[in-house]
Amino acid sequence: MGQAVSKLLIENVGKVFPAQRGGQPTRALMPTALNVGDNDFITILGPSGCGKSTLLRIIGGLETASEGRILLDGSAVSGPGADRGFVFQSYTLFPWLTVAQNIAFGLREKGVVERERLDIARSWADRVGLSSFVDHFPRQLSGGMQQRTAIARALANDPKILLLDEPFGALDNQTRALMQEMLLGIWERDQKTVLFVTHDIEEAIFVGSRVVVMSARPGRIKADIAVDLPHPRPYTIKTSPEFVALKERLVEEIRAEVMASGQ
């Protein structure tokens, strides 16, 4: 049986930021290689400033790599594109658009006719629990509801890969837990390829099928650990011996990097 073709191939991608005010250039990311399979849900962990968000932004085409290249379905990534959906920690909704209009925004840009994009938007609003709020504006929503809208907007465009940069970092613990369950449920049904940056170890294990651990800056991948937990994955799995053992291993991995970096 042949090797499966990668959905996303990161080939020795590195990043050096130019010098500021006569200082030295800053190496944010060492040459990094990662093979992302179709339908993988990879979470990326690492200490603050390790380059995990920089790597995600390069994949999203929002930053340019200083070296290496990224291939998505065999084609080189050279800038932003509809084939990659991006969700940020800040909600980034258009305040003058309703929930439905925000979700449909990418579809409008692609030229989808109004009736079809409204049907898609309403379907996704329903899937993220916002069917009663499609005509509301962002200012009328809680933080969690705004982020549900942002995730629905990214997925409504049917991207090849979903990129999330600490999407639940600004939410309270209870809302965050509900959002994790919602996103995992969508992935279990749709099997979308996902890269998810987080600093929360429990979150990384709960939603991920693989956890990639990055070293302190300049970042490099120091571990790539499979999460061998069943699906559907109930929230109560966080108390299972397998989950606790994996959490302890990852705590030590991250702790070693924080100690080494002097943070």
Backbone bond lengths (Angstrom), bond angles and torsions (degrees), N, CA, C in turn:
res aa  C-N    CA-C-N  psi(-1)  N-CA   C-N-CA  omega(-1)  CA-C   N-CA-C  phi
1 M - - - 1.473 - - 1.523 108.70 -
2 G 1.362 118.88 129.34 1.464 122.91 -177.33 1.516 112.05 -73.26
3 Q 1.326 114.74 162.46 1.459 119.94 179.22 1.524 109.59 -72.92
4 A 1.338 115.61 139.12 1.462 119.80 -179.70 1.527 110.23 -65.24
5 V 1.324 115.61 143.37 1.456 120.43 178.38 1.525 109.11 -74.74
6 S 1.318 116.49 137.71 1.460 120.82 -179.86 1.519 110.46 -70.58
7 K 1.320 116.24 141.54 1.456 120.79 168.40 1.535 108.78 -72.40
8 L 1.334 115.51 -45.10 1.464 121.58 -177.92 1.516 108.58 -133.31
9 L 1.316 116.04 130.94 1.453 121.59 179.82 1.528 108.68 -123.25
10 I 1.329 115.89 117.21 1.461 121.79 177.79 1.524 106.80 -102.89
11 E 1.318 115.86 112.72 1.462 121.86 -173.18 1.525 110.79 -109.76
12 N 1.344 116.13 97.96 1.463 122.81 174.13 1.528 112.82 49.23
13 V 1.316 115.06 48.19 1.461 121.60 -179.20 1.528 109.72 -83.20
14 G 1.319 116.34 125.04 1.458 122.02 177.60 1.515 110.67 -130.11
15 K 1.342 115.80 165.27 1.465 120.41 -179.31 1.523 110.66 -143.85
16 V 1.327 114.75 126.06 1.458 122.35 172.38 1.525 107.47 -120.35
17 F 1.328 116.48 123.93 1.464 120.02 176.65 1.528 109.09 -87.79
18 P 1.341 117.49 138.20 1.469 120.42 -177.49 1.524 111.98 -60.37
19 A 1.322 114.77 158.50 1.464 121.20 178.28 1.527 110.41 -63.10
20 Q 1.333 115.93 145.45 1.457 121.93 176.16 1.523 109.67 -112.79
21 R 1.323 117.16 128.37 1.471 123.03 174.13 1.524 112.85 51.15
22 G 1.308 115.73 49.06 1.456 119.43 175.20 1.513 115.47 80.89
23 G 1.338 117.84 0.98 1.458 120.77 179.04 1.522 111.24 -80.77
24 Q 1.323 115.15 -168.49 1.454 121.36 -179.74 1.539 110.31 -91.96
25 P 1.331 118.04 149.85 1.459 120.07 172.40 1.533 110.22 -58.30
26 T 1.323 116.60 151.46 1.464 122.17 -178.09 1.521 110.08 -110.10
27 R 1.319 115.85 119.12 1.465 120.93 174.94 1.532 107.83 -83.01
28 A 1.344 116.30 108.23 1.469 121.28 -178.30 1.521 112.11 -90.84
29 L 1.341 115.97 -30.33 1.458 119.92 -173.21 1.517 109.27 -143.39
30 M 1.327 115.86 121.47 1.457 120.65 173.99 1.533 109.01 -70.82
31 P 1.339 117.61 157.63 1.464 118.60 175.98 1.533 110.44 -50.75
32 T 1.326 115.35 120.98 1.466 122.59 -169.10 1.524 110.34 -124.45
33 A 1.316 116.23 134.04 1.467 121.73 178.09 1.526 109.11 -121.32
34 L 1.322 116.06 135.66 1.463 121.29 178.68 1.520 108.52 -152.62
35 N 1.310 114.51 136.01 1.458 122.02 179.65 1.529 107.87 -110.44
36 V 1.322 116.90 115.27 1.459 121.93 -177.80 1.522 108.48 -107.67
37 G 1.328 116.69 117.32 1.453 121.01 -179.58 1.515 112.47 -79.31
38 D 1.326 115.79 161.25 1.453 120.79 175.81 1.534 109.17 -59.12
39 N 1.333 116.15 131.12 1.467 124.08 177.83 1.529 113.69 73.37
40 D 1.328 118.19 8.35 1.466 120.38 173.05 1.526 110.34 -64.17
41 F 1.325 116.69 145.56 1.476 122.32 168.56 1.525 105.23 -118.22
42 I 1.323 116.49 97.70 1.462 121.81 -175.79 1.516 109.64 -103.65
43 T 1.332 115.92 125.67 1.451 120.43 173.06 1.525 108.48 -102.39
44 I 1.337 115.44 142.00 1.464 121.97 -176.28 1.515 108.52 -116.29
45 L 1.326 115.27 117.99 1.463 123.33 -179.06 1.524 110.17 -111.93
46 G 1.320 116.37 153.93 1.454 120.29 173.83 1.516 110.30 170.53
47 P 1.339 117.36 161.84 1.461 120.29 179.16 1.522 111.41 -64.77
48 S 1.326 117.02 162.45 1.461 121.71 179.62 1.528 110.37 -56.28
49 G 1.332 115.17 137.81 1.455 119.97 176.46 1.511 115.48 77.82
50 C 1.347 117.24 14.92 1.469 120.16 -175.20 1.530 112.79 -85.33
51 G 1.323 117.51 -5.60 1.457 120.04 177.73 1.513 114.99 99.19
52 K 1.344 118.03 6.63 1.466 119.26 -177.20 1.530 111.21 -66.87
53 S 1.329 117.46 -41.16 1.467 119.30 177.33 1.521 111.14 -70.28
54 T 1.332 116.78 -34.61 1.464 120.34 176.97 1.522 110.23 -61.24
55 L 1.332 116.79 -44.53 1.463 120.80 178.17 1.528 110.40 -60.20
56 L 1.330 116.90 -44.47 1.464 120.48 -179.31 1.530 110.61 -63.46
57 R 1.333 116.88 -40.13 1.464 120.72 -179.72 1.527 111.44 -67.81
58 I 1.326 117.27 -32.73 1.467 119.91 175.54 1.530 109.98 -66.88
59 I 1.334 116.43 -43.21 1.472 120.35 177.21 1.530 110.17 -60.46
60 G 1.336 115.27 -39.41 1.461 119.89 -179.81 1.517 114.01 -75.61
61 G 1.340 116.85 -6.98 1.452 120.30 -179.38 1.519 113.63 80.89
62 L 1.351 116.82 12.66 1.467 121.08 -179.43 1.525 112.12 -90.68
63 E 1.330 116.91 -15.42 1.463 123.98 172.47 1.521 107.29 -131.06
64 T 1.315 116.36 152.68 1.464 119.43 174.88 1.526 109.12 -99.47
65 A 1.314 116.54 141.53 1.458 121.36 177.58 1.531 109.73 -75.15
66 S 1.320 116.78 146.30 1.465 121.07 174.28 1.514 110.66 -79.90
67 E 1.319 115.85 -23.37 1.471 121.29 178.87 1.517 108.49 -157.26
68 G 1.334 116.33 162.19 1.450 121.80 179.08 1.511 112.56 79.87
69 R 1.326 115.01 -175.01 1.463 119.81 -179.54 1.525 110.34 -152.02
70 I 1.326 114.48 163.10 1.459 122.24 179.45 1.516 108.27 -125.27
71 L 1.320 115.59 130.34 1.460 121.64 178.39 1.525 109.46 -115.82
72 L 1.316 116.70 128.81 1.460 122.62 174.80 1.525 107.28 -115.28
73 D 1.324 116.38 116.07 1.468 121.64 -173.55 1.526 111.67 51.31
74 G 1.338 115.32 38.01 1.456 121.04 175.94 1.511 115.45 85.69
75 S 1.339 118.55 -7.22 1.467 121.87 -179.89 1.519 110.19 -104.35
76 A 1.338 116.28 137.45 1.458 121.47 -178.24 1.528 110.96 -68.17
77 V 1.334 115.96 136.79 1.465 122.01 175.24 1.525 108.08 -85.29
78 S 1.334 116.97 125.36 1.464 119.96 -178.74 1.521 113.03 -127.40
79 G 1.316 117.93 0.95 1.462 121.96 179.27 1.507 109.44 175.92
80 P 1.340 118.25 -178.14 1.466 120.25 179.21 1.527 110.90 -62.16
81 G 1.320 115.89 154.13 1.463 119.75 178.53 1.510 111.52 -163.15
82 A 1.325 116.19 157.69 1.463 121.68 -178.56 1.521 112.51 -67.72
83 D 1.349 116.50 -12.73 1.470 119.35 178.91 1.519 112.29 -76.58
84 R 1.342 116.93 -7.40 1.462 121.74 176.63 1.528 109.50 -126.16
85 G 1.337 115.81 119.53 1.462 120.08 176.09 1.519 109.20 -93.34
86 F 1.340 117.33 134.06 1.471 121.31 -175.74 1.517 109.52 -121.46
87 V 1.341 116.12 129.82 1.462 121.92 175.35 1.529 107.68 -121.99
88 F 1.334 116.56 125.51 1.458 122.73 -176.85 1.529 110.59 -99.01
89 Q 1.338 115.69 170.58 1.470 119.57 176.08 1.526 110.23 -66.76
90 S 1.338 116.40 -43.18 1.463 119.38 174.04 1.532 107.63 -77.06
91 Y 1.311 117.13 152.28 1.456 120.33 -164.21 1.539 113.21 -75.53
92 T 1.321 117.91 -27.24 1.477 124.08 172.74 1.527 113.56 50.83
93 L 1.319 117.23 34.61 1.463 119.94 174.04 1.525 109.75 -85.88
94 F 1.325 116.00 157.01 1.459 120.60 174.56 1.524 108.11 -83.26
95 P 1.352 118.43 114.46 1.473 119.85 -172.49 1.517 114.25 -65.62
96 W 1.334 117.31 -21.27 1.464 120.63 -178.01 1.533 112.52 -89.06
97 L 1.334 117.16 -1.81 1.461 121.31 179.18 1.526 110.52 -108.62
98 T 1.328 116.24 148.02 1.461 120.96 175.40 1.530 110.01 -72.83
99 V 1.338 115.70 172.57 1.464 120.70 176.23 1.531 110.40 -54.75
100 A 1.326 117.38 -49.86 1.465 120.98 -179.30 1.523 111.32 -61.60
101 Q 1.331 117.17 -41.53 1.469 120.89 -179.23 1.530 110.97 -68.52
102 N 1.328 116.94 -36.63 1.465 120.29 176.08 1.525 110.60 -63.88
103 I 1.331 116.33 -46.99 1.469 120.12 -179.01 1.533 110.18 -61.49
104 A 1.334 116.50 -37.25 1.468 121.48 -175.45 1.522 113.31 -84.13
105 F 1.332 117.70 -1.77 1.468 119.69 -170.53 1.532 112.68 -57.67
106 G 1.330 117.12 -47.90 1.462 120.17 -179.24 1.511 112.31 -64.45
107 L 1.332 116.37 -33.20 1.459 120.64 178.38 1.526 110.75 -67.45
108 R 1.338 115.33 -36.90 1.475 119.09 177.30 1.520 110.06 -64.35
109 E 1.349 115.94 -41.10 1.462 120.31 179.35 1.533 111.04 -63.63
110 K 1.330 116.85 -30.06 1.474 121.35 179.94 1.525 112.34 -83.59
111 G 1.339 116.74 -5.64 1.455 120.07 177.10 1.515 114.88 88.02
112 V 1.332 117.78 15.92 1.465 120.66 176.65 1.537 108.81 -68.41
113 V 1.310 116.69 135.90 1.468 120.30 -176.94 1.527 110.28 -63.79
114 E 1.333 115.81 153.32 1.454 121.84 -169.85 1.522 113.21 -56.98
115 R 1.334 117.36 -46.33 1.466 119.92 -175.83 1.529 110.62 -62.92
116 E 1.337 116.29 -41.44 1.466 119.87 -178.81 1.527 110.95 -68.33
117 R 1.318 116.69 -42.94 1.470 117.62 -178.54 1.527 111.51 -68.58
118 L 1.339 117.21 -30.60 1.464 119.64 176.34 1.523 110.64 -68.97
119 D 1.332 116.76 -39.11 1.468 120.62 177.08 1.532 110.51 -62.70
120 I 1.340 116.75 -43.80 1.469 121.00 179.05 1.525 110.08 -64.09
121 A 1.341 115.66 -43.65 1.471 120.27 -179.04 1.527 110.94 -61.76
122 R 1.326 116.69 -43.32 1.465 120.07 -179.96 1.533 111.30 -66.85
123 S 1.319 116.14 -36.99 1.467 120.24 177.48 1.524 110.78 -62.66
124 W 1.332 116.63 -44.83 1.462 119.41 179.64 1.532 111.68 -70.86
125 A 1.329 117.62 -35.65 1.465 119.88 175.68 1.525 110.02 -59.32
126 D 1.325 116.31 -40.83 1.463 121.32 178.15 1.526 110.60 -63.84
127 R 1.333 117.12 -41.53 1.467 121.08 -176.44 1.524 112.19 -68.30
128 V 1.343 117.25 -27.52 1.468 119.14 178.68 1.529 111.55 -101.28
129 G 1.331 116.49 13.85 1.462 120.44 173.74 1.511 115.31 78.43
130 L 1.340 117.14 28.68 1.466 120.23 -176.89 1.528 112.34 -122.40
131 S 1.335 117.17 23.34 1.463 119.81 -176.00 1.529 112.80 -61.76
132 S 1.342 116.62 -25.65 1.476 120.06 179.63 1.526 112.66 -88.10
133 F 1.340 116.22 0.78 1.466 119.45 -173.60 1.529 112.96 -123.64
134 V 1.337 117.61 15.98 1.470 120.04 -173.56 1.523 112.74 -62.45
135 D 1.338 117.84 -25.63 1.464 120.39 -178.95 1.526 112.89 -99.63
136 H 1.327 116.71 7.01 1.459 120.68 177.52 1.530 110.59 -83.23
137 F 1.331 114.59 155.89 1.464 120.75 175.16 1.534 109.19 -98.10
138 P 1.333 118.42 157.32 1.466 120.81 -176.62 1.525 114.32 -51.60
139 R 1.341 117.66 -36.72 1.469 119.80 -178.23 1.528 112.14 -64.31
140 Q 1.331 117.11 -17.59 1.466 121.94 -179.20 1.534 112.21 -92.30
141 L 1.338 116.66 2.60 1.463 121.37 -174.90 1.519 111.39 -111.38
142 S 1.333 116.25 153.24 1.461 121.54 170.94 1.526 109.15 -73.26
143 G 1.334 116.42 169.35 1.460 120.68 178.17 1.515 112.17 -58.72
144 G 1.334 116.54 -43.57 1.453 120.05 179.93 1.523 112.23 -63.63
145 M 1.322 116.44 -38.51 1.465 120.35 179.33 1.529 110.92 -69.04
146 Q 1.325 116.17 -36.67 1.462 119.00 176.69 1.535 110.56 -63.80
147 Q 1.339 116.05 -40.04 1.462 118.15 -179.35 1.524 111.48 -72.35
148 R 1.317 117.59 -31.98 1.471 120.39 172.80 1.536 109.64 -59.60
149 T 1.331 115.28 -42.29 1.461 120.39 178.90 1.523 110.71 -62.67
150 A 1.335 116.81 -43.19 1.461 120.77 -179.62 1.529 111.68 -63.39
151 I 1.336 116.63 -39.81 1.471 120.48 178.05 1.519 110.34 -67.19
152 A 1.333 116.43 -43.11 1.465 120.16 178.20 1.528 110.34 -61.92
153 R 1.332 117.67 -40.12 1.475 120.91 178.82 1.526 110.67 -61.11
154 A 1.337 116.56 -42.65 1.466 120.16 -179.71 1.524 111.03 -65.47
155 L 1.340 116.98 -41.23 1.467 120.86 -175.83 1.529 112.68 -78.88
156 A 1.330 117.32 -28.04 1.461 120.51 -179.85 1.522 111.37 -61.49
157 N 1.316 116.32 -27.08 1.461 121.90 -179.94 1.523 112.34 -77.74
158 D 1.353 116.36 -4.50 1.463 123.53 -179.29 1.533 112.42 51.84
159 P 1.347 116.65 58.02 1.471 119.13 179.61 1.520 111.20 -72.47
160 K 1.336 116.32 160.65 1.456 120.29 175.91 1.530 111.13 -71.04
161 I 1.338 115.48 -28.63 1.460 120.19 -177.68 1.525 108.64 -146.86
162 L 1.328 115.88 143.62 1.462 122.14 179.63 1.527 108.39 -109.06
163 L 1.337 116.30 126.54 1.463 123.09 -179.07 1.518 108.44 -113.23
164 L 1.334 116.84 124.66 1.464 121.00 -177.87 1.525 109.40 -127.41
165 D 1.333 116.15 123.18 1.464 122.00 -177.39 1.524 109.70 -107.53
166 E 1.338 115.98 95.24 1.465 123.63 -177.46 1.531 110.94 45.95
167 P 1.320 117.98 54.79 1.464 120.24 -171.56 1.524 114.64 -66.17
168 F 1.337 117.01 -22.35 1.462 119.75 -177.04 1.535 111.73 -109.01
169 G 1.323 116.57 11.09 1.462 121.00 -173.96 1.517 114.75 -64.41
170 A 1.345 117.63 -26.05 1.465 120.56 -176.94 1.530 112.65 -95.24
171 L 1.336 117.32 3.42 1.461 120.88 -174.22 1.527 111.51 -97.71
172 D 1.328 116.36 154.67 1.462 120.35 175.63 1.533 109.06 -70.00
173 N 1.326 116.27 163.42 1.469 121.31 -171.60 1.525 113.35 -59.08
174 Q 1.336 116.70 -42.22 1.468 119.50 -177.64 1.524 110.63 -66.80
175 T 1.335 116.84 -44.93 1.465 120.83 178.63 1.524 110.37 -64.36
176 R 1.321 115.43 -39.89 1.466 120.38 179.83 1.531 110.78 -60.19
177 A 1.330 116.11 -43.25 1.465 120.36 179.52 1.525 110.96 -61.82
178 L 1.317 117.15 -42.55 1.465 121.17 178.67 1.525 111.14 -64.52
179 M 1.331 116.71 -38.87 1.467 121.10 179.79 1.527 111.12 -67.15
180 Q 1.324 116.33 -38.70 1.473 119.92 177.04 1.526 110.05 -60.31
181 E 1.333 116.49 -46.43 1.464 120.66 -179.98 1.525 111.26 -63.01
182 M 1.345 116.27 -40.27 1.460 120.09 179.61 1.529 111.37 -62.91
183 L 1.338 116.14 -48.11 1.463 120.29 -177.63 1.533 110.82 -64.97
184 L 1.324 116.07 -41.89 1.462 120.02 179.31 1.531 110.69 -63.64
185 G 1.325 116.76 -39.76 1.462 120.72 177.74 1.519 112.04 -62.25
186 I 1.336 116.83 -41.07 1.470 120.86 177.05 1.525 109.74 -63.12
187 W 1.335 117.11 -43.96 1.467 120.12 -179.42 1.531 110.88 -64.91
188 E 1.331 116.91 -41.92 1.469 119.76 -179.70 1.527 111.70 -61.30
189 R 1.319 116.16 -31.01 1.466 119.70 179.97 1.529 111.33 -84.74
190 D 1.346 117.20 -43.83 1.471 121.24 -170.88 1.521 114.05 -97.30
191 Q 1.360 117.46 -20.17 1.464 121.78 -179.28 1.532 112.16 54.05
192 K 1.313 116.28 43.80 1.463 121.49 175.93 1.530 108.96 -75.21
193 T 1.323 117.28 144.74 1.461 120.59 175.19 1.533 108.68 -74.57
194 V 1.343 116.69 128.43 1.463 121.21 -171.87 1.531 110.43 -132.78
195 L 1.338 116.16 136.17 1.465 123.15 165.91 1.521 107.08 -118.64
196 F 1.337 115.92 127.08 1.466 121.82 -168.86 1.526 108.36 -132.51
197 V 1.323 117.14 111.08 1.465 121.76 177.13 1.527 109.54 -87.50
198 T 1.322 116.40 132.35 1.459 121.08 177.91 1.524 109.51 -151.77
199 H 1.333 115.92 158.43 1.469 119.73 171.50 1.528 110.04 -107.07
200 D 1.338 116.37 1.95 1.464 121.87 -176.02 1.536 109.36 -97.36
201 I 1.322 116.87 114.46 1.466 121.35 -174.52 1.523 111.70 -65.42
202 E 1.330 118.04 -44.68 1.469 120.38 178.71 1.521 111.15 -59.97
203 E 1.329 116.16 -42.37 1.459 120.58 179.17 1.523 110.80 -62.07
204 A 1.333 116.13 -42.97 1.468 120.92 -179.19 1.519 111.51 -59.61
205 I 1.321 116.55 -41.15 1.467 120.56 -179.25 1.527 110.40 -72.89
206 F 1.328 116.64 -44.76 1.461 120.76 -172.65 1.523 112.36 -63.10
207 V 1.334 117.67 -43.32 1.471 118.74 -175.93 1.524 112.85 -91.77
208 G 1.338 118.41 -20.81 1.459 120.64 -169.22 1.519 115.48 -88.61
209 S 1.326 115.03 153.60 1.466 120.69 166.81 1.529 110.40 -98.23
210 R 1.340 116.64 -20.12 1.467 123.53 171.23 1.524 108.23 -141.84
211 V 1.338 116.05 142.07 1.460 121.22 174.38 1.531 107.99 -113.54
212 V 1.323 115.60 120.58 1.463 121.75 176.10 1.525 107.52 -100.48
213 V 1.334 116.39 124.25 1.463 121.99 -179.74 1.523 108.79 -103.95
214 M 1.344 115.98 128.46 1.454 120.87 178.65 1.519 110.80 -104.70
215 S 1.319 115.16 149.59 1.464 121.32 179.34 1.527 110.01 -78.29
216 A 1.323 115.24 171.46 1.457 120.22 172.96 1.529 109.55 -63.37
217 R 1.330 116.09 159.83 1.466 121.24 -177.26 1.526 112.12 -59.45
218 P 1.338 116.80 139.06 1.464 126.86 -2.03 1.525 110.97 -73.37
219 G 1.325 115.69 130.41 1.451 121.69 -169.93 1.519 114.10 -67.27
220 R 1.314 114.27 144.34 1.464 122.39 170.48 1.523 106.02 -148.28
221 I 1.305 117.14 159.73 1.465 120.26 178.57 1.522 108.70 -81.00
222 K 1.326 115.97 120.88 1.469 120.23 -178.98 1.525 112.52 -106.51
223 A 1.343 117.11 -15.47 1.470 119.83 178.43 1.518 109.46 -157.07
224 D 1.324 115.70 145.39 1.467 123.05 177.52 1.525 105.49 -135.60
225 I 1.323 116.45 102.86 1.463 122.17 -166.64 1.525 110.65 -115.64
226 A 1.316 116.51 124.84 1.466 121.13 177.47 1.530 109.96 -72.33
227 V 1.324 116.29 139.30 1.470 122.13 175.44 1.526 107.17 -100.65
228 D 1.303 115.17 98.89 1.467 120.63 -174.39 1.526 110.12 -93.14
229 L 1.331 115.34 65.98 1.461 121.60 178.85 1.528 107.74 -120.29
230 P 1.339 117.26 147.27 1.473 120.48 -171.90 1.523 113.09 -71.41
231 H 1.330 114.47 161.35 1.467 122.84 170.93 1.526 107.55 -124.82
232 P 1.351 117.78 145.44 1.461 127.31 -5.37 1.531 111.05 -59.69
233 R 1.320 115.03 150.11 1.462 121.38 -171.52 1.532 109.27 -111.53
234 P 1.329 118.36 98.72 1.466 119.92 -178.49 1.529 111.31 -71.17
235 Y 1.339 115.06 155.42 1.460 119.71 -177.87 1.528 111.68 -61.86
236 T 1.334 116.64 -27.83 1.465 121.43 -179.12 1.532 112.35 -67.46
237 I 1.331 117.34 -10.70 1.470 120.27 179.87 1.527 110.84 -64.10
238 K 1.342 116.41 -17.81 1.464 120.27 -179.04 1.528 112.53 -64.35
239 T 1.331 117.24 -16.63 1.468 120.02 178.61 1.534 112.09 -99.35
240 S 1.326 117.44 1.29 1.470 120.05 -178.16 1.526 110.81 -73.04
241 P 1.348 118.42 151.62 1.466 121.31 179.64 1.535 112.52 -57.74
242 E 1.328 117.52 -36.79 1.471 121.25 -179.01 1.524 110.56 -65.88
243 F 1.328 115.61 -42.66 1.465 120.44 179.21 1.523 110.52 -64.75
244 V 1.323 116.27 -46.64 1.476 121.05 -178.20 1.526 110.98 -62.18
245 A 1.340 116.81 -40.35 1.469 120.34 179.86 1.523 111.06 -64.77
246 L 1.321 116.48 -41.19 1.461 120.17 179.13 1.528 110.90 -67.90
247 K 1.320 115.99 -37.83 1.467 119.69 177.14 1.526 110.61 -62.32
248 E 1.326 116.98 -43.80 1.472 120.36 179.75 1.529 110.79 -61.34
249 R 1.324 116.81 -40.87 1.465 120.35 178.59 1.534 111.07 -62.48
250 L 1.330 116.50 -44.01 1.460 120.54 -177.90 1.527 111.68 -71.33
251 V 1.326 116.95 -35.08 1.477 120.06 175.67 1.525 109.78 -58.42
252 E 1.321 117.21 -43.09 1.462 120.64 179.16 1.523 112.04 -67.04
253 E 1.334 116.67 -39.67 1.469 120.77 177.64 1.532 110.62 -59.61
254 I 1.328 116.45 -48.37 1.463 120.99 -178.08 1.525 110.90 -69.99
255 R 1.330 116.34 -41.62 1.476 120.54 -179.56 1.520 110.86 -58.89
256 A 1.317 117.05 -41.67 1.458 120.96 179.73 1.524 111.08 -61.42
257 E 1.346 116.51 -38.53 1.465 119.83 179.68 1.520 112.11 -71.80
258 V 1.334 116.42 -39.34 1.468 119.73 178.01 1.525 110.19 -63.83
259 M 1.327 117.09 -42.72 1.468 121.28 178.28 1.534 110.70 -62.82
260 A 1.322 115.89 -42.66 1.462 120.37 -178.33 1.526 111.95 -65.29
261 S 1.364 115.86 -31.94 1.460 119.41 -177.13 1.520 112.77 -87.04
262 G 1.350 116.64 -11.61 1.456 120.42 179.69 1.510 113.85 74.56
263 Q 1.346 116.97 19.97 1.476 120.08 -179.62 1.519 110.51 -72.65
